Amino acid sequence: MRTWTILVGLLLAGCDDTNPCDEYVSYICDCHPDDDCESLSNTYESADAELQDECALALDDQQDNDDESGHECGSGSDTATP
């Protein structure tokens, strides 16, 4: 289902000013604060269309991994089971 959502989002990307890389960086920084947010921000700051596609897919993969591991974002704690 998420893959379908990503594909539709990519098709609509020309109509929307949303940058998938900004969403990816925000998600990682909010949900995985141990990652280097500054480095991610610098890497994806001026992303071209190809890199934005990669960000959309990376975000989808990360969200799937978090769902599978039980990691909840926004709750302030990692609820993954060891």
Order of alpha helices (4+ residues) and beta strands (2+ residues): alpha-alpha-alpha-alpha
